[in-house]
Amino acid sequence: MGHNERFVHDSSFGMAAGAYAEHRPDYAQAAVRWALEPAPGPRVLDLGAGTGKLTATLGMDVVAAEPDPAMLAELRRSLPTVRLSGHVVRLLTLCAAA
């Protein structure tokens, strides 16, 4: 896959971030609680947080990371107080470029 093709593929959700945030169903609370049962502490990294649908559901100390600028803008709009990890985003970007 070429660099341009990869960029288009990687940013495909971002092109419709607003619609994604509006129409994607929320996560089931019971499923989220089940997934978090083995968590060793109260802090969670939401890697590839998208628009923040899961971030909002976690109910924990969440650090969100999202490399797509449009998805990240939607996350910031809906969850302005959530901590964002720029270091993780830069790492993801470097890994994707490798």
C-alpha positions as CSV (number, residue, x, y, z in Angstrom):
1,M,0.0,0.0,0.0
2,G,1.5,3.4,-1.0
3,H,1.8,6.4,1.3
4,N,-1.1,8.3,-0.3
5,E,-3.4,5.3,-0.3
6,R,-2.5,4.6,3.3
7,F,-3.3,8.2,4.3
8,V,-6.7,8.0,2.6
9,H,-7.4,4.7,4.3
10,D,-6.2,5.9,7.7
11,S,-8.3,9.1,7.6
12,S,-11.5,7.6,6.2
13,F,-13.4,7.9,9.5
14,G,-12.1,11.4,10.0
15,M,-13.8,12.6,6.8
16,A,-17.1,11.9,8.4
17,A,-16.3,12.5,12.1
18,G,-19.4,14.5,12.8
19,A,-21.7,11.9,11.3
20,Y,-19.8,9.2,13.0
21,A,-20.2,10.9,16.4
22,E,-23.9,11.5,15.8
23,H,-24.9,8.1,14.5
24,R,-22.6,5.5,16.0
25,P,-24.4,3.7,18.8
26,D,-23.1,4.1,22.3
27,Y,-21.4,1.2,24.1
28,A,-23.4,-1.0,26.4
29,Q,-22.6,-0.2,30.0
30,A,-22.5,-3.9,31.0
31,A,-20.0,-4.7,28.3
32,V,-17.8,-1.8,29.3
33,R,-17.9,-2.9,33.0
34,W,-17.1,-6.5,32.0
35,A,-14.1,-5.4,29.9
36,L,-12.7,-3.2,32.7
37,E,-13.0,-5.9,35.5
38,P,-9.3,-7.0,35.1
39,A,-8.0,-3.4,35.0
40,P,-5.3,-3.1,37.7
41,G,-6.1,0.6,38.6
42,P,-8.4,3.5,38.0
43,R,-6.6,5.0,34.9
44,V,-7.3,3.8,31.4
45,L,-5.7,4.7,28.0
46,D,-8.3,4.9,25.3
47,L,-6.1,4.2,22.3
48,G,-7.7,5.2,19.1
49,A,-10.3,7.1,21.0
50,G,-12.1,8.4,17.9
51,T,-14.8,10.8,18.7
52,G,-14.9,9.8,22.4
53,K,-17.9,7.5,22.4
54,L,-16.0,4.9,24.6
55,T,-14.1,7.5,26.5
56,A,-17.4,9.0,27.7
57,T,-18.6,5.6,28.8
58,L,-15.6,4.4,30.7
59,G,-16.3,6.4,33.9
60,M,-12.7,6.2,35.0
61,D,-9.6,8.4,34.8
62,V,-9.2,8.3,31.1
63,V,-6.3,9.4,28.9
64,A,-7.4,9.5,25.3
65,A,-5.2,9.2,22.2
66,E,-6.5,9.8,18.7
67,P,-4.2,10.4,15.7
68,D,-6.9,11.6,13.2
69,P,-7.2,15.4,13.5
70,A,-11.0,15.4,12.6
71,M,-11.9,12.7,15.1
72,L,-9.7,14.4,17.7
73,A,-11.6,17.7,17.1
74,E,-14.9,15.9,17.6
75,L,-13.6,14.3,20.8
76,R,-12.4,17.7,22.1
77,R,-15.8,19.2,21.3
78,S,-17.8,16.6,23.1
79,L,-15.4,16.0,26.0
80,P,-13.4,19.2,26.6
81,T,-12.0,18.1,30.0
82,V,-10.6,14.7,29.0
83,R,-6.8,14.4,29.1
84,L,-5.2,13.8,25.7
85,S,-1.9,12.2,25.2
86,G,0.0,13.9,22.4
87,H,3.0,11.6,23.0
88,V,0.9,8.5,22.2
89,V,-0.5,10.2,19.1
90,R,2.9,11.1,17.8
91,L,4.1,7.5,18.5
92,L,1.1,6.1,16.6
93,T,1.8,8.5,13.7
94,L,5.5,7.4,13.6
95,C,4.5,3.7,13.7
96,A,2.0,4.2,10.9
97,A,4.6,5.8,8.7
98,A,7.1,3.0,9.2
